[in-house]
């Protein structure tokens, strides 16, 4: 039963992604407390490039969610 659920979720996600031609982060919609600390800006390595803040519990997740903008395909 679990495998069937994974297959259905994968199919749904693929069909959803096929409807859009581009995706971009919507940083203006993200909650301010989910953004990386200001002191990371300009640092070398991943910290200087990060635009989201990750958290960990039992699994890794994006703090505050991952806010994106999507553009429809011309189908």
mmCIF file of the N, C-alpha and C atoms, coordinates in Angstrom:
data_MODEL
# 
_entry.id   MODEL 
# 
loop_
_atom_site.group_PDB 
_atom_site.id 
_atom_site.type_symbol 
_atom_site.label_atom_id 
_atom_site.label_alt_id 
_atom_site.label_comp_id 
_atom_site.label_asym_id 
_atom_site.label_entity_id 
_atom_site.label_seq_id 
_atom_site.pdbx_PDB_ins_code 
_atom_site.Cartn_x 
_atom_site.Cartn_y 
_atom_site.Cartn_z 
_atom_site.occupancy 
_atom_site.B_iso_or_equiv 
_atom_site.pdbx_formal_charge 
_atom_site.auth_seq_id 
_atom_site.auth_comp_id 
_atom_site.auth_asym_id 
_atom_site.auth_atom_id 
_atom_site.pdbx_PDB_model_num 
ATOM 1   N N  . UNK A 1 1  ? 0.823  -1.193 0.000   1.00 0.00 ? 1  UNK A N  1 
ATOM 2   C CA . UNK A 1 1  ? 0.000  0.000  0.000   1.00 0.00 ? 1  UNK A CA 1 
ATOM 3   C C  . UNK A 1 1  ? 0.875  1.269  0.000   1.00 0.00 ? 1  UNK A C  1 
ATOM 4   N N  . UNK A 1 2  ? 1.981  1.231  0.741   1.00 0.00 ? 2  UNK A N  1 
ATOM 5   C CA . UNK A 1 2  ? 2.860  2.385  0.806   1.00 0.00 ? 2  UNK A CA 1 
ATOM 6   C C  . UNK A 1 2  ? 3.467  2.676  -0.566  1.00 0.00 ? 2  UNK A C  1 
ATOM 7   N N  . UNK A 1 3  ? 3.853  1.629  -1.294  1.00 0.00 ? 3  UNK A N  1 
ATOM 8   C CA . UNK A 1 3  ? 4.434  1.820  -2.618  1.00 0.00 ? 3  UNK A CA 1 
ATOM 9   C C  . UNK A 1 3  ? 3.431  2.469  -3.563  1.00 0.00 ? 3  UNK A C  1 
ATOM 10  N N  . UNK A 1 4  ? 2.173  2.078  -3.461  1.00 0.00 ? 4  UNK A N  1 
ATOM 11  C CA . UNK A 1 4  ? 1.129  2.673  -4.286  1.00 0.00 ? 4  UNK A CA 1 
ATOM 12  C C  . UNK A 1 4  ? 1.011  4.171  -3.962  1.00 0.00 ? 4  UNK A C  1 
ATOM 13  N N  . UNK A 1 5  ? 1.061  4.533  -2.691  1.00 0.00 ? 5  UNK A N  1 
ATOM 14  C CA . UNK A 1 5  ? 0.975  5.935  -2.291  1.00 0.00 ? 5  UNK A CA 1 
ATOM 15  C C  . UNK A 1 5  ? 2.168  6.727  -2.842  1.00 0.00 ? 5  UNK A C  1 
ATOM 16  N N  . UNK A 1 6  ? 3.361  6.153  -2.781  1.00 0.00 ? 6  UNK A N  1 
ATOM 17  C CA . UNK A 1 6  ? 4.544  6.825  -3.349  1.00 0.00 ? 6  UNK A CA 1 
ATOM 18  C C  . UNK A 1 6  ? 4.380  7.039  -4.848  1.00 0.00 ? 6  UNK A C  1 
ATOM 19  N N  . UNK A 1 7  ? 3.890  6.015  -5.549  1.00 0.00 ? 7  UNK A N  1 
ATOM 20  C CA . UNK A 1 7  ? 3.683  6.132  -6.992  1.00 0.00 ? 7  UNK A CA 1 
ATOM 21  C C  . UNK A 1 7  ? 2.659  7.211  -7.321  1.00 0.00 ? 7  UNK A C  1 
ATOM 22  N N  . UNK A 1 8  ? 1.570  7.252  -6.581  1.00 0.00 ? 8  UNK A N  1 
ATOM 23  C CA . UNK A 1 8  ? 0.536  8.262  -6.821  1.00 0.00 ? 8  UNK A CA 1 
ATOM 24  C C  . UNK A 1 8  ? 1.063  9.671  -6.545  1.00 0.00 ? 8  UNK A C  1 
ATOM 25  N N  . UNK A 1 9  ? 1.807  9.834  -5.457  1.00 0.00 ? 9  UNK A N  1 
ATOM 26  C CA . UNK A 1 9  ? 2.375  11.150 -5.131  1.00 0.00 ? 9  UNK A CA 1 
ATOM 27  C C  . UNK A 1 9  ? 3.371  11.581 -6.189  1.00 0.00 ? 9  UNK A C  1 
ATOM 28  N N  . UNK A 1 10 ? 4.188  10.650 -6.672  1.00 0.00 ? 10 UNK A N  1 
ATOM 29  C CA . UNK A 1 10 ? 5.165  10.965 -7.715  1.00 0.00 ? 10 UNK A CA 1 
ATOM 30  C C  . UNK A 1 10 ? 4.463  11.375 -9.006  1.00 0.00 ? 10 UNK A C  1 
ATOM 31  N N  . UNK A 1 11 ? 3.432  10.639 -9.375  1.00 0.00 ? 11 UNK A N  1 
ATOM 32  C CA . UNK A 1 11 ? 2.690  10.956 -10.594 1.00 0.00 ? 11 UNK A CA 1 
ATOM 33  C C  . UNK A 1 11 ? 2.064  12.343 -10.478 1.00 0.00 ? 11 UNK A C  1 
ATOM 34  N N  . UNK A 1 12 ? 1.429  12.630 -9.351  1.00 0.00 ? 12 UNK A N  1 
ATOM 35  C CA . UNK A 1 12 ? 0.808  13.933 -9.130  1.00 0.00 ? 12 UNK A CA 1 
ATOM 36  C C  . UNK A 1 12 ? 1.842  15.052 -9.234  1.00 0.00 ? 12 UNK A C  1 
ATOM 37  N N  . UNK A 1 13 ? 2.977  14.883 -8.583  1.00 0.00 ? 13 UNK A N  1 
ATOM 38  C CA . UNK A 1 13 ? 4.012  15.916 -8.590  1.00 0.00 ? 13 UNK A CA 1 
ATOM 39  C C  . UNK A 1 13 ? 4.556  16.152 -10.001 1.00 0.00 ? 13 UNK A C  1 
ATOM 40  N N  . UNK A 1 14 ? 4.804  15.095 -10.738 1.00 0.00 ? 14 UNK A N  1 
ATOM 41  C CA . UNK A 1 14 ? 5.312  15.230 -12.099 1.00 0.00 ? 14 UNK A CA 1 
ATOM 42  C C  . UNK A 1 14 ? 4.297  15.943 -12.984 1.00 0.00 ? 14 UNK A C  1 
ATOM 43  N N  . UNK A 1 15 ? 3.029  15.557 -12.897 1.00 0.00 ? 15 UNK A N  1 
ATOM 44  C CA . UNK A 1 15 ? 1.996  16.213 -13.700 1.00 0.00 ? 15 UNK A CA 1 
ATOM 45  C C  . UNK A 1 15 ? 1.859  17.686 -13.319 1.00 0.00 ? 15 UNK A C  1 
ATOM 46  N N  . UNK A 1 16 ? 1.979  18.011 -12.048 1.00 0.00 ? 16 UNK A N  1 
ATOM 47  C CA . UNK A 1 16 ? 1.915  19.395 -11.605 1.00 0.00 ? 16 UNK A CA 1 
ATOM 48  C C  . UNK A 1 16 ? 3.077  20.191 -12.182 1.00 0.00 ? 16 UNK A C  1 
ATOM 49  N N  . UNK A 1 17 ? 4.285  19.653 -12.067 1.00 0.00 ? 17 UNK A N  1 
ATOM 50  C CA . UNK A 1 17 ? 5.467  20.352 -12.566 1.00 0.00 ? 17 UNK A CA 1 
ATOM 51  C C  . UNK A 1 17 ? 5.435  20.540 -14.074 1.00 0.00 ? 17 UNK A C  1 
ATOM 52  N N  . UNK A 1 18 ? 4.792  19.643 -14.801 1.00 0.00 ? 18 UNK A N  1 
ATOM 53  C CA . UNK A 1 18 ? 4.703  19.763 -16.253 1.00 0.00 ? 18 UNK A CA 1 
ATOM 54  C C  . UNK A 1 18 ? 3.833  20.939 -16.685 1.00 0.00 ? 18 UNK A C  1 
ATOM 55  N N  . UNK A 1 19 ? 3.019  21.458 -15.780 1.00 0.00 ? 19 UNK A N  1 
ATOM 56  C CA . UNK A 1 19 ? 2.118  22.557 -16.124 1.00 0.00 ? 19 UNK A CA 1 
ATOM 57  C C  . UNK A 1 19 ? 2.796  23.925 -16.062 1.00 0.00 ? 19 UNK A C  1 
ATOM 58  N N  . UNK A 1 20 ? 4.029  23.975 -15.584 1.00 0.00 ? 20 UNK A N  1 
ATOM 59  C CA . UNK A 1 20 ? 4.709  25.251 -15.400 1.00 0.00 ? 20 UNK A CA 1 
ATOM 60  C C  . UNK A 1 20 ? 6.035  25.268 -16.149 1.00 0.00 ? 20 UNK A C  1 
ATOM 61  N N  . UNK A 1 21 ? 6.373  26.440 -16.695 1.00 0.00 ? 21 UNK A N  1 
ATOM 62  C CA . UNK A 1 21 ? 7.608  26.546 -17.466 1.00 0.00 ? 21 UNK A CA 1 
ATOM 63  C C  . UNK A 1 21 ? 8.770  27.061 -16.633 1.00 0.00 ? 21 UNK A C  1 
ATOM 64  N N  . UNK A 1 22 ? 8.473  27.756 -15.533 1.00 0.00 ? 22 UNK A N  1 
ATOM 65  C CA . UNK A 1 22 ? 9.574  28.231 -14.692 1.00 0.00 ? 22 UNK A CA 1 
ATOM 66  C C  . UNK A 1 22 ? 9.140  28.333 -13.240 1.00 0.00 ? 22 UNK A C  1 
ATOM 67  N N  . UNK A 1 23 ? 10.125 28.230 -12.373 1.00 0.00 ? 23 UNK A N  1 
ATOM 68  C CA . UNK A 1 23 ? 9.923  28.333 -10.931 1.00 0.00 ? 23 UNK A CA 1 
ATOM 69  C C  . UNK A 1 23 ? 10.977 29.282 -10.391 1.00 0.00 ? 23 UNK A C  1 
ATOM 70  N N  . UNK A 1 24 ? 10.595 30.128 -9.453  1.00 0.00 ? 24 UNK A N  1 
ATOM 71  C CA . UNK A 1 24 ? 11.572 31.012 -8.818  1.00 0.00 ? 24 UNK A CA 1 
ATOM 72  C C  . UNK A 1 24 ? 11.178 31.203 -7.358  1.00 0.00 ? 24 UNK A C  1 
ATOM 73  N N  . UNK A 1 25 ? 12.174 31.444 -6.524  1.00 0.00 ? 25 UNK A N  1 
ATOM 74  C CA . UNK A 1 25 ? 11.891 31.697 -5.115  1.00 0.00 ? 25 UNK A CA 1 
ATOM 75  C C  . UNK A 1 25 ? 11.147 33.016 -4.968  1.00 0.00 ? 25 UNK A C  1 
ATOM 76  N N  . UNK A 1 26 ? 10.148 33.036 -4.122  1.00 0.00 ? 26 UNK A N  1 
ATOM 77  C CA . UNK A 1 26 ? 9.390  34.256 -3.834  1.00 0.00 ? 26 UNK A CA 1 
ATOM 78  C C  . UNK A 1 26 ? 9.839  34.758 -2.463  1.00 0.00 ? 26 UNK A C  1 
ATOM 79  N N  . UNK A 1 27 ? 11.028 35.340 -2.425  1.00 0.00 ? 27 UNK A N  1 
ATOM 80  C CA . UNK A 1 27 ? 11.607 35.761 -1.146  1.00 0.00 ? 27 UNK A CA 1 
ATOM 81  C C  . UNK A 1 27 ? 10.752 36.818 -0.452  1.00 0.00 ? 27 UNK A C  1 
ATOM 82  N N  . UNK A 1 28 ? 10.013 37.623 -1.197  1.00 0.00 ? 28 UNK A N  1 
ATOM 83  C CA . UNK A 1 28 ? 9.163  38.637 -0.583  1.00 0.00 ? 28 UNK A CA 1 
ATOM 84  C C  . UNK A 1 28 ? 7.963  38.027 0.135   1.00 0.00 ? 28 UNK A C  1 
ATOM 85  N N  . UNK A 1 29 ? 7.619  36.774 -0.169  1.00 0.00 ? 29 UNK A N  1 
ATOM 86  C CA . UNK A 1 29 ? 6.494  36.104 0.480   1.00 0.00 ? 29 UNK A CA 1 
ATOM 87  C C  . UNK A 1 29 ? 6.931  35.259 1.674   1.00 0.00 ? 29 UNK A C  1 
ATOM 88  N N  . UNK A 1 30 ? 8.230  34.999 1.800   1.00 0.00 ? 30 UNK A N  1 
ATOM 89  C CA . UNK A 1 30 ? 8.735  34.176 2.889   1.00 0.00 ? 30 UNK A CA 1 
ATOM 90  C C  . UNK A 1 30 ? 8.639  34.901 4.213   1.00 0.00 ? 30 UNK A C  1 
ATOM 91  N N  . UNK A 1 31 ? 8.265  34.185 5.297   1.00 0.00 ? 31 UNK A N  1 
ATOM 92  C CA . UNK A 1 31 ? 8.286  34.815 6.611   1.00 0.00 ? 31 UNK A CA 1 
ATOM 93  C C  . UNK A 1 31 ? 9.709  35.256 6.962   1.00 0.00 ? 31 UNK A C  1 
ATOM 94  N N  . UNK A 1 32 ? 9.892  36.462 7.510   1.00 0.00 ? 32 UNK A N  1 
ATOM 95  C CA . UNK A 1 32 ? 11.245 36.973 7.795   1.00 0.00 ? 32 UNK A CA 1 
ATOM 96  C C  . UNK A 1 32 ? 12.072 36.063 8.698   1.00 0.00 ? 32 UNK A C  1 
ATOM 97  N N  . UNK A 1 33 ? 11.435 35.364 9.642   1.00 0.00 ? 33 UNK A N  1 
ATOM 98  C CA . UNK A 1 33 ? 12.202 34.503 10.547  1.00 0.00 ? 33 UNK A CA 1 
ATOM 99  C C  . UNK A 1 33 ? 12.682 33.218 9.871   1.00 0.00 ? 33 UNK A C  1 
ATOM 100 N N  . UNK A 1 34 ? 12.251 32.968 8.626   1.00 0.00 ? 34 UNK A N  1 
ATOM 101 C CA . UNK A 1 34 ? 12.705 31.767 7.927   1.00 0.00 ? 34 UNK A CA 1 
ATOM 102 C C  . UNK A 1 34 ? 13.901 32.040 7.020   1.00 0.00 ? 34 UNK A C  1 
ATOM 103 N N  . UNK A 1 35 ? 14.276 33.312 6.876   1.00 0.00 ? 35 UNK A N  1 
ATOM 104 C CA . UNK A 1 35 ? 15.429 33.665 6.040   1.00 0.00 ? 35 UNK A CA 1 
ATOM 105 C C  . UNK A 1 35 ? 16.736 33.406 6.785   1.00 0.00 ? 35 UNK A C  1 
ATOM 106 N N  . UNK A 1 36 ? 17.826 33.149 6.063   1.00 0.00 ? 36 UNK A N  1 
ATOM 107 C CA . UNK A 1 36 ? 19.116 32.958 6.729   1.00 0.00 ? 36 UNK A CA 1 
ATOM 108 C C  . UNK A 1 36 ? 19.518 34.221 7.499   1.00 0.00 ? 36 UNK A C  1 
ATOM 109 N N  . UNK A 1 37 ? 20.344 34.077 8.546   1.00 0.00 ? 37 UNK A N  1 
ATOM 110 C CA . UNK A 1 37 ? 20.788 35.245 9.317   1.00 0.00 ? 37 UNK A CA 1 
ATOM 111 C C  . UNK A 1 37 ? 21.503 36.271 8.437   1.00 0.00 ? 37 UNK A C  1 
ATOM 112 N N  . UNK A 1 38 ? 21.312 37.537 8.732   1.00 0.00 ? 38 UNK A N  1 
ATOM 113 C CA . UNK A 1 38 ? 21.902 38.624 7.932   1.00 0.00 ? 38 UNK A CA 1 
ATOM 114 C C  . UNK A 1 38 ? 23.429 38.557 7.933   1.00 0.00 ? 38 UNK A C  1 
ATOM 115 N N  . UNK A 1 39 ? 24.041 38.063 9.007   1.00 0.00 ? 39 UNK A N  1 
ATOM 116 C CA . UNK A 1 39 ? 25.504 38.012 9.076   1.00 0.00 ? 39 UNK A CA 1 
ATOM 117 C C  . UNK A 1 39 ? 26.095 36.979 8.116   1.00 0.00 ? 39 UNK A C  1 
ATOM 118 N N  . UNK A 1 40 ? 25.285 36.128 7.512   1.00 0.00 ? 40 UNK A N  1 
ATOM 119 C CA . UNK A 1 40 ? 25.776 35.173 6.520   1.00 0.00 ? 40 UNK A CA 1 
ATOM 120 C C  . UNK A 1 40 ? 26.052 35.846 5.186   1.00 0.00 ? 40 UNK A C  1 
ATOM 121 N N  . UNK A 1 41 ? 25.404 36.969 4.927   1.00 0.00 ? 41 UNK A N  1 
ATOM 122 C CA . UNK A 1 41 ? 25.524 37.640 3.628   1.00 0.00 ? 41 UNK A CA 1 
ATOM 123 C C  . UNK A 1 41 ? 26.988 38.005 3.352   1.00 0.00 ? 41 UNK A C  1 
ATOM 124 N N  . UNK A 1 42 ? 27.453 37.664 2.159   1.00 0.00 ? 42 UNK A N  1 
ATOM 125 C CA . UNK A 1 42 ? 28.808 37.999 1.753   1.00 0.00 ? 42 UNK A CA 1 
ATOM 126 C C  . UNK A 1 42 ? 29.865 37.003 2.188   1.00 0.00 ? 42 UNK A C  1 
ATOM 127 N N  . UNK A 1 43 ? 29.498 36.003 2.994   1.00 0.00 ? 43 UNK A N  1 
ATOM 128 C CA . UNK A 1 43 ? 30.481 34.992 3.405   1.00 0.00 ? 43 UNK A CA 1 
ATOM 129 C C  . UNK A 1 43 ? 30.804 34.078 2.231   1.00 0.00 ? 43 UNK A C  1 
ATOM 130 N N  . UNK A 1 44 ? 31.965 33.442 2.294   1.00 0.00 ? 44 UNK A N  1 
ATOM 131 C CA . UNK A 1 44 ? 32.347 32.463 1.281   1.00 0.00 ? 44 UNK A CA 1 
ATOM 132 C C  . UNK A 1 44 ? 31.617 31.156 1.555   1.00 0.00 ? 44 UNK A C  1 
ATOM 133 N N  . UNK A 1 45 ? 31.437 30.389 0.502   1.00 0.00 ? 45 UNK A N  1 
ATOM 134 C CA . UNK A 1 45 ? 30.826 29.079 0.635   1.00 0.00 ? 45 UNK A CA 1 
ATOM 135 C C  . UNK A 1 45 ? 29.311 29.133 0.641   1.00 0.00 ? 45 UNK A C  1 
ATOM 136 N N  . UNK A 1 46 ? 28.691 28.031 1.062   1.00 0.00 ? 46 UNK A N  1 
ATOM 137 C CA . UNK A 1 46 ? 27.231 27.926 1.002   1.00 0.00 ? 46 UNK A CA 1 
ATOM 138 C C  . UNK A 1 46 ? 26.501 29.006 1.812   1.00 0.00 ? 46 UNK A C  1 
ATOM 139 N N  . UNK A 1 47 ? 27.060 29.392 2.961   1.00 0.00 ? 47 UNK A N  1 
ATOM 140 C CA . UNK A 1 47 ? 26.376 30.390 3.772   1.00 0.00 ? 47 UNK A CA 1 
ATOM 141 C C  . UNK A 1 47 ? 26.155 31.686 3.003   1.00 0.00 ? 47 UNK A C  1 
ATOM 142 N N  . UNK A 1 48 ? 27.115 32.109 2.224   1.00 0.00 ? 48 UNK A N  1 
ATOM 143 C CA . UNK A 1 48 ? 26.986 33.342 1.465   1.00 0.00 ? 48 UNK A CA 1 
ATOM 144 C C  . UNK A 1 48 ? 25.992 33.250 0.316   1.00 0.00 ? 48 UNK A C  1 
ATOM 145 N N  . UNK A 1 49 ? 25.702 32.010 -0.137  1.00 0.00 ? 49 UNK A N  1 
ATOM 146 C CA . UNK A 1 49 ? 24.768 31.805 -1.252  1.00 0.00 ? 49 UNK A CA 1 
ATOM 147 C C  . UNK A 1 49 ? 23.369 31.428 -0.801  1.00 0.00 ? 49 UNK A C  1 
ATOM 148 N N  . UNK A 1 50 ? 23.226 30.933 0.415   1.00 0.00 ? 50 UNK A N  1 
ATOM 149 C CA . UNK A 1 50 ? 21.925 30.440 0.881   1.00 0.00 ? 50 UNK A CA 1 
ATOM 150 C C  . UNK A 1 50 ? 20.869 31.527 0.882   1.00 0.00 ? 50 UNK A C  1 
ATOM 151 N N  . UNK A 1 51 ? 19.689 31.172 0.378   1.00 0.00 ? 51 UNK A N  1 
ATOM 152 C CA . UNK A 1 51 ? 18.564 32.097 0.402   1.00 0.00 ? 51 UNK A CA 1 
ATOM 153 C C  . UNK A 1 51 ? 17.411 31.522 1.198   1.00 0.00 ? 51 UNK A C  1 
ATOM 154 N N  . UNK A 1 52 ? 17.587 30.303 1.720   1.00 0.00 ? 52 UNK A N  1 
ATOM 155 C CA . UNK A 1 52 ? 16.611 29.669 2.602   1.00 0.00 ? 52 UNK A CA 1 
ATOM 156 C C  . UNK A 1 52 ? 17.348 29.170 3.829   1.00 0.00 ? 52 UNK A C  1 
ATOM 157 N N  . UNK A 1 53 ? 16.613 28.889 4.878   1.00 0.00 ? 53 UNK A N  1 
ATOM 158 C CA . UNK A 1 53 ? 17.197 28.379 6.108   1.00 0.00 ? 53 UNK A CA 1 
ATOM 159 C C  . UNK A 1 53 ? 16.637 26.986 6.367   1.00 0.00 ? 53 UNK A C  1 
ATOM 160 N N  . UNK A 1 54 ? 17.518 26.011 6.506   1.00 0.00 ? 54 UNK A N  1 
ATOM 161 C CA . UNK A 1 54 ? 17.088 24.637 6.733   1.00 0.00 ? 54 UNK A CA 1 
ATOM 162 C C  . UNK A 1 54 ? 16.963 24.351 8.214   1.00 0.00 ? 54 UNK A C  1 
ATOM 163 N N  . UNK A 1 55 ? 16.079 23.442 8.536   1.00 0.00 ? 55 UNK A N  1 
ATOM 164 C CA . UNK A 1 55 ? 15.916 22.979 9.903   1.00 0.00 ? 55 UNK A CA 1 
ATOM 165 C C  . UNK A 1 55 ? 15.988 21.461 9.904   1.00 0.00 ? 55 UNK A C  1 
ATOM 166 N N  . UNK A 1 56 ? 16.136 20.888 11.074  1.00 0.00 ? 56 UNK A N  1 
ATOM 167 C CA . UNK A 1 56 ? 16.184 19.431 11.180  1.00 0.00 ? 56 UNK A CA 1 
ATOM 168 C C  . UNK A 1 56 ? 15.389 18.989 12.395  1.00 0.00 ? 56 UNK A C  1 
ATOM 169 N N  . UNK A 1 57 ? 14.642 17.947 12.197  1.00 0.00 ? 57 UNK A N  1 
ATOM 170 C CA . UNK A 1 57 ? 13.907 17.299 13.279  1.00 0.00 ? 57 UNK A CA 1 
ATOM 171 C C  . UNK A 1 57 ? 14.185 15.825 13.080  1.00 0.00 ? 57 UNK A C  1 
ATOM 172 N N  . UNK A 1 58 ? 13.227 15.056 12.667  1.00 0.00 ? 58 UNK A N  1 
ATOM 173 C CA . UNK A 1 58 ? 13.506 13.690 12.232  1.00 0.00 ? 58 UNK A CA 1 
ATOM 174 C C  . UNK A 1 58 ? 13.973 13.692 10.785  1.00 0.00 ? 58 UNK A C  1 
ATOM 175 N N  . UNK A 1 59 ? 13.515 14.693 10.046  1.00 0.00 ? 59 UNK A N  1 
ATOM 176 C CA . UNK A 1 59 ? 13.937 14.875 8.662   1.00 0.00 ? 59 UNK A CA 1 
ATOM 177 C C  . UNK A 1 59 ? 14.328 16.331 8.471   1.00 0.00 ? 59 UNK A C  1 
ATOM 178 N N  . UNK A 1 60 ? 14.997 16.627 7.369   1.00 0.00 ? 60 UNK A N  1 
ATOM 179 C CA . UNK A 1 60 ? 15.368 18.007 7.070   1.00 0.00 ? 60 UNK A CA 1 
ATOM 180 C C  . UNK A 1 60 ? 14.188 18.691 6.394   1.00 0.00 ? 60 UNK A C  1 
ATOM 181 N N  . UNK A 1 61 ? 14.014 19.974 6.659   1.00 0.00 ? 61 UNK A N  1 
ATOM 182 C CA . UNK A 1 61 ? 12.923 20.727 6.065   1.00 0.00 ? 61 UNK A CA 1 
ATOM 183 C C  . UNK A 1 61 ? 13.357 22.177 5.880   1.00 0.00 ? 61 UNK A C  1 
ATOM 184 N N  . UNK A 1 62 ? 12.588 22.929 5.109   1.00 0.00 ? 62 UNK A N  1 
ATOM 185 C CA . UNK A 1 62 ? 12.857 24.350 4.903   1.00 0.00 ? 62 UNK A CA 1 
ATOM 186 C C  . UNK A 1 62 ? 12.043 25.116 5.930   1.00 0.00 ? 62 UNK A C  1 
ATOM 187 N N  . UNK A 1 63 ? 12.722 25.859 6.788   1.00 0.00 ? 63 UNK A N  1 
ATOM 188 C CA . UNK A 1 63 ? 12.029 26.649 7.808   1.00 0.00 ? 63 UNK A CA 1 
ATOM 189 C C  . UNK A 1 63 ? 11.094 27.651 7.153   1.00 0.00 ? 63 UNK A C  1 
ATOM 190 N N  . UNK A 1 64 ? 9.850  27.703 7.599   1.00 0.00 ? 64 UNK A N  1 
ATOM 191 C CA . UNK A 1 64 ? 8.890  28.652 7.059   1.00 0.00 ? 64 UNK A CA 1 
ATOM 192 C C  . UNK A 1 64 ? 8.322  28.248 5.711   1.00 0.00 ? 64 UNK A C  1 
ATOM 193 N N  . UNK A 1 65 ? 8.679  27.085 5.202   1.00 0.00 ? 65 UNK A N  1 
ATOM 194 C CA . UNK A 1 65 ? 8.183  26.631 3.909   1.00 0.00 ? 65 UNK A CA 1 
ATOM 195 C C  . UNK A 1 65 ? 9.046  27.138 2.768   1.00 0.00 ? 65 UNK A C  1 
ATOM 196 N N  . UNK A 1 66 ? 8.797  26.629 1.601   1.00 0.00 ? 66 UNK A N  1 
ATOM 197 C CA . UNK A 1 66 ? 9.530  27.035 0.398   1.00 0.00 ? 66 UNK A CA 1 
ATOM 198 C C  . UNK A 1 66 ? 8.543  27.756 -0.508  1.00 0.00 ? 66 UNK A C  1 
ATOM 199 N N  . UNK A 1 67 ? 8.613  29.062 -0.516  1.00 0.00 ? 67 UNK A N  1 
ATOM 200 C CA . UNK A 1 67 ? 7.688  29.901 -1.262  1.00 0.00 ? 67 UNK A CA 1 
ATOM 201 C C  . UNK A 1 67 ? 8.231  30.104 -2.667  1.00 0.00 ? 67 UNK A C  1 
ATOM 202 N N  . UNK A 1 68 ? 7.432  29.717 -3.659  1.00 0.00 ? 68 UNK A N  1 
ATOM 203 C CA . UNK A 1 68 ? 7.878  29.823 -5.049  1.00 0.00 ? 68 UNK A CA 1 
ATOM 204 C C  . UNK A 1 68 ? 6.829  30.518 -5.902  1.00 0.00 ? 68 UNK A C  1 
ATOM 205 N N  . UNK A 1 69 ? 7.273  31.062 -7.024  1.00 0.00 ? 69 UNK A N  1 
ATOM 206 C CA . UNK A 1 69 ? 6.379  31.583 -8.066  1.00 0.00 ? 69 UNK A CA 1 
ATOM 207 C C  . UNK A 1 69 ? 6.525  30.672 -9.269  1.00 0.00 ? 69 UNK A C  1 
ATOM 208 N N  . UNK A 1 70 ? 5.400  30.381 -9.902  1.00 0.00 ? 70 UNK A N  1 
ATOM 209 C CA . UNK A 1 70 ? 5.418  29.486 -11.055 1.00 0.00 ? 70 UNK A CA 1 
ATOM 210 C C  . UNK A 1 70 ? 4.730  30.170 -12.223 1.00 0.00 ? 70 UNK A C  1 
ATOM 211 N N  . UNK A 1 71 ? 5.246  29.954 -13.426 1.00 0.00 ? 71 UNK A N  1 
ATOM 212 C CA . UNK A 1 71 ? 4.638  30.484 -14.642 1.00 0.00 ? 71 UNK A CA 1 
ATOM 213 C C  . UNK A 1 71 ? 4.064  29.340 -15.451 1.00 0.00 ? 71 UNK A C  1 
ATOM 214 N N  . UNK A 1 72 ? 2.837  29.521 -15.931 1.00 0.00 ? 72 UNK A N  1 
ATOM 215 C CA . UNK A 1 72 ? 2.175  28.485 -16.742 1.00 0.00 ? 72 UNK A CA 1 
ATOM 216 C C  . UNK A 1 72 ? 2.915  28.243 -18.045 1.00 0.00 ? 72 UNK A C  1 
ATOM 217 N N  . UNK A 1 73 ? 2.862  27.003 -18.501 1.00 0.00 ? 73 UNK A N  1 
ATOM 218 C CA . UNK A 1 73 ? 3.389  26.697 -19.823 1.00 0.00 ? 73 UNK A CA 1 
ATOM 219 C C  . UNK A 1 73 ? 2.386  27.196 -20.854 1.00 0.00 ? 73 UNK A C  1 
ATOM 220 N N  . UNK A 1 74 ? 2.778  27.266 -22.078 1.00 0.00 ? 74 UNK A N  1 
ATOM 221 C CA . UNK A 1 74 ? 1.890  27.735 -23.158 1.00 0.00 ? 74 UNK A CA 1 
ATOM 222 C C  . UNK A 1 74 ? 1.198  26.582 -23.867 1.00 0.00 ? 74 UNK A C  1 
ATOM 223 N N  . UNK A 1 75 ? 0.767  25.572 -23.103 1.00 0.00 ? 75 UNK A N  1 
ATOM 224 C CA . UNK A 1 75 ? 0.080  24.414 -23.719 1.00 0.00 ? 75 UNK A CA 1 
ATOM 225 C C  . UNK A 1 75 ? -1.373 24.701 -23.960 1.00 0.00 ? 75 UNK A C  1 
# 
